[in-house]
Amino acid sequence: MRIQLSDHFTYGRLIRFTLPSIVMMIFTSIYSVVDGLFVSNFVGKTPFAAINLIMPILIVLGALGFMVGTGGSAIVAKTLGEGDAVRANRYFSMLVYTTVIGGAVLAALGELCLRPVSALLGAQGEMLESCVLYGRIILLALPAFMLQNVFQSFMVTAEKSRLGLGVTVAAGLTNMVLDFVFIVPLQWGLAGAAVATAISQTVGGVVPLLYFARPNNSLLRLTRARPDGRILLRTCANGSSELMSNISASVVTMLYNFQLMRLAGEDGIAAYGVVMYVNFIFAAVFIGYSIGAAPVVGYHYGAQNHAELKNLFRRSLTLVATSGVVMTVLAELLAQPLTQVFVGYDAGLYALTVRGFMLYSISFLLSGVNIFGSAFFTALNNGGVSAAIAFLRTLVFQVVVVLLLPALIGLDGIWLAIVAAELLALAVTLFFFVIKRGQYHYV
């Protein structure tokens, strides 16, 4: 039976509705993970470190798609809840067209700035050339990658989350297969990893575009649309928390890399890359749930259905908190075997990575509630609160602790910085939950 945004959601229905989004995010995170796995084992440690060094820049550019998708889907879902499907489709179409044009402009600028930016991040010699090679190929698919990020949210709003899942799985499998083909039999090295990712991102962005361009039975379809600065501004403001999260994470990653290079050298950057790859997958569960639940929250907010908002809020907090406990336990148990897969060929790097992995994983106990909290306020069209949570969580708190803790306890301070930052962010999230409950009636 098709689950609709207007339904009453039990735990089972909520899990079934959000599960495709969770799997979508997991497969999206697999892009860089698979690249790193093949490059680390078949190309070398320096190209692997180069991917980890340049990846934050590429993530920031792609994150603009998340901003448009999350911020725009909240507006579109609210408009659908108000009963105006024509206006909702006009907003949706305008945002998709804007993403295509903006992606092309950013890709061109990125190609021009890639080498000086890589050098500014500290890359030299072979690592610098690897950063430029990988980045230039990936940037060719930037408009499609941004579209993929946009459609991950809009597929849910269109009540086509299963189709979105199918597209993302197809893109992920394309990446896995082509990584193997290009790197192992064809021996294209780092370029092969980049080409595989670019092709898979193109699949993920173009297929949904074709679907919505044709007549379909979803809630959304691409139509003629004029530029609407007011809606675009609202979209950017509403989705600013998602953009801020990705920009902040990239800035913080650069800072982590700087600290690790100082304390542990190139091995430190490689170890952090492994920890981040696994973190991408675990965090994808929380992000995917939040993306899946947000249109439902936005719809019932637009319909002024306070009883269902209370239901969604209570059940969502229970699910993300429980998931946090489960994932922390899993991460601790899997630290050694997962590390072995990536860097088992180097005993010193293996030991360093396992230690960092086990300390970093404690943060999963806390991060789910914070990620959901930011997305929840985005769905309520309160981009200010959402951005405040995201900005403090992903930038301010992390910058402070990653500078402070290593000075106090050494290398372990880098791995524990995320735990301290999430704890501080949890206090902020709970504060906003309390003071905003009367305005939105979710408690």
Secondary structure, 3 states (H helix, E strand, C coil): CCCCCCCCCCHHHHHHHHHHHHHHHHHHHHHHHHHHHHHHHHCCHHHHHHHHHHHHHHHHHHHHHHHHHHHHHHHHHHHHHCCCHHHHHHHHHHHHHHHHHHHHHHHHHHHHHHHHHHHHCCCCHHHHHHHHHHHHHHHCCHHHHHHHHHHHHHHHHCCCHHHHHHHHHHHHHHHHHHHHHHHCCCCCHHHHHHHHHHHHHHHHHHHHHHHHHCCCCCCCCCCCCCCCHHHHHHHHHHCHHHHHHHHHHHHHHHHHHHHHHHHHCHHHHHHHHHHHHHHHHHHHHHHHHHHHHHHHHHHHHHCCCHHHHHHHHHHHHHHHHHHHHHHHHHHHHHHHHHHHHHHCCCHHHHHHHHHHHHHHHHHHHHHHHHHHHHHHHHHCCCHHHHHHHHHHHHHHHHHHHHHHHHHHHCHHHHHHHHHHHHHHHHHHHHHHHHHCHHHHCCC
